[in-house]
Structures are given as structure tokens and as C-alpha cells.
Amino acid sequence: MEKKRHVVSIVIDDIELAHDPVSAILHQNAAHILLRVGYPMRDRNVSVIFLILEMDLDELGAFSGKLGQLSAVKVKTITLKI
């Protein structure tokens, strides 16, 4: 499959619960991450992470599916038409 670029936004509603599992998944996919920006809101126990990834659609589905299965995590993806 053709590799495409994607924008992924990850919202973690409970940092204490989901930070480590999210970090582990991001680490496993580090080779595909072109950009990572995080915005922790510790006073609200929330964190937002923005990613730009380069991977095919099957890999993106597996990546976002793993994140989406974690409690306290919401994921949105957009495939860029570049």
C-alpha cells in the first residue's frame, strides 16, 4: 500500500491512567512519526497530542485502533491529500 501523511489528534482525559500506555504505543511507532507536539494541562489532568505520521492506511488503522481501545483516550485522524 502507498504511504500517506496523516494528522492525528489524541486527547487523554486522565493523564495518570493513560499516559504510559499512550507513550508505549507512540514509541512503538516512532519511525512513522514526523512531528509530535504535546500540550499537557496538568491542572485539569488532561493532555492533547498532535502528530503527523507517514504510514499506509492499514498501519494507521492499527495505530489509531490501539489508542482508541485505551480508556480515557480519544483519537481523530485526517489523511492529507498531498
Contact map, one row per residue, 1 for C-alpha under 8 A:
1110000000000000000000000000000000000000000000000000000110000000000000000000000000
1111000000000000000000000000000000000000000000000000001100000000000000000000000000
1111100000000000000000000000000000000000000000000000011110000000000000000000000000
0111110000000000000000000000000000000000000000000000011110000000000000000000001100
0011111000000000000000000000000000000000000000000001111000000000000000000000001111
0001111100000000000000000000000000000000000000000011111000000000000000000000111100
0000111110000000000000000000000000000000000000000111100000000000000000000000111100
0000011111000000000000000000000000000000000000000111100000000000000000000011110000
0000001111100000000000000000000000000000000000011110000000000000000000000011100000
0000000111110000000000000000000000000000000000011100000000000000000000001111000000
0000000011111000000000000000000000000000000001111000000000000000000000001110000000
0000000001111110011000000000000000000000000001110000000000000000000000011100000000
0000000000111110000000000000000000000000000011100000000000000000000000011000000000
0000000000011111111000000000000000000000000011100000000000000000000000011000000000
0000000000011111111000000000000000000000000011100000000000000000000000000000000000
0000000000000111111000000000000000000000000010000000000000000000000000000000000000
0000000000000111111100000000000000000000000000000000000000000000000000010000000000
0000000000010111111111000000000000000000000000000000000000000000000001111000000000
0000000000010111111111100000000000000000000000000000000000000000000000000000000000
0000000000000000111111110000000000000000000000000000000000000000000000000000000000
0000000000000000011111111000000000000000000000000000000000000000000001000000000000
0000000000000000011111111100000000000000000000000000000000000000001000000000000000
0000000000000000001111111110000000000000000000000000000000000000000000000000000000
0000000000000000000111111111000000000000000000000000000000000000000000000000000000
0000000000000000000011111111100000000000000000000000000000000010011000000000000000
0000000000000000000001111111110000000000000000000000000000000000000000000000000000
0000000000000000000000111111110000000000000000000000000000000000000000000000000000
0000000000000000000000011111111000000000000000000000000000000000000000000000000000
0000000000000000000000001111111110000000000000000000000000000010000000000000000000
0000000000000000000000000111111110000000000000000000000000000000000000000000000000
0000000000000000000000000001111110000000000000000000000000000000000000000000000000
0000000000000000000000000000111111000000000000000000111000000000000000000000000000
0000000000000000000000000000111111110000000000000011110000000000000000000000000000
0000000000000000000000000000000111110000000000000011110000000000000000000000000000
0000000000000000000000000000000011111000000000000111100000000000000000000000000000
0000000000000000000000000000000011111100000000001111000000000000000000000000000000
0000000000000000000000000000000000111110000000001110000000000000000000000000000000
0000000000000000000000000000000000011111000000111100000000000000000000000000000000
0000000000000000000000000000000000001111100000111000000000000000000000000000000000
0000000000000000000000000000000000000111110011110000000000000000000000000000000000
0000000000000000000000000000000000000011111111100000000000000000000000000000000000
0000000000000000000000000000000000000001111111100000000000000000000000000000000000
0000000000000000000000000000000000000000111111000000000000000000000000000000000000
0000000000000000000000000000000000000000111111000000000000000000000000000000000000
0000000000001111000000000000000000000001111111100000000000000000000000000000000000
0000000000111110000000000000000000000001111111110000000000000000000000000000000000
0000000000111110000000000000000000000111110011111000000000000000000000000000000000
0000000011110000000000000000000000000111000001111100000000000000000000000000000000
0000000011100000000000000000000000011110000000111110000000000000000000000000000000
0000001111000000000000000000000000111100000000011111000000000000000000000000000000
0000011110000000000000000000000011111000000000001111100000000000000000000000000000
0000111100000000000000000000000011110000000000000111110000000000000000000000000000
0000111100000000000000000000000111100000000000000011111000000000000000000000000000
0011110000000000000000000000000111000000000000000001111100000000000000000000000000
0111110000000000000000000000000100000000000000000000111110110000000000000000000000
1111000000000000000000000000000000000000000000000000011111110000000000000000000000
1011000000000000000000000000000000000000000000000000001111111000000000000000000000
0000000000000000000000000000000000000000000000000000000111111100000000000000000000
0000000000000000000000000000000000000000000000000000001111111110000000000000000000
0000000000000000000000000000000000000000000000000000001111111111000000000000000000
0000000000000000000000000000000000000000000000000000000011111111100000000000000000
0000000000000000000000000000000000000000000000000000000001111111110000000000000000
0000000000000000000000001000100000000000000000000000000000111111111000000000000000
0000000000000000000000000000000000000000000000000000000000011111111100000011100000
0000000000000000000000000000000000000000000000000000000000001111111110000000000000
0000000000000000000000001000000000000000000000000000000000000111111111000000000000
0000000000000000000001001000000000000000000000000000000000000011111111001110000000
0000000000000000000000000000000000000000000000000000000000000001111111101110000000
0000000000000000000000000000000000000000000000000000000000000000111111101000000000
0000000000000000010010000000000000000000000000000000000000000000011111111000000000
0000000000000000010000000000000000000000000000000000000000000000000111111000000000
0000000000011100110000000000000000000000000000000000000000000000000001111100000000
0000000001111100010000000000000000000000000000000000000000000000001111111110000000
0000000001110000000000000000000000000000000000000000000000000000001100011111000000
0000000111100000000000000000000000000000000000000000000000000001001100001111100000
0000000111000000000000000000000000000000000000000000000000000001000000000111110000
0000011110000000000000000000000000000000000000000000000000000001000000000011111000
0000011100000000000000000000000000000000000000000000000000000000000000000001111100
0001111000000000000000000000000000000000000000000000000000000000000000000000111110
0001111000000000000000000000000000000000000000000000000000000000000000000000011111
0000100000000000000000000000000000000000000000000000000000000000000000000000001111
0000100000000000000000000000000000000000000000000000000000000000000000000000000111
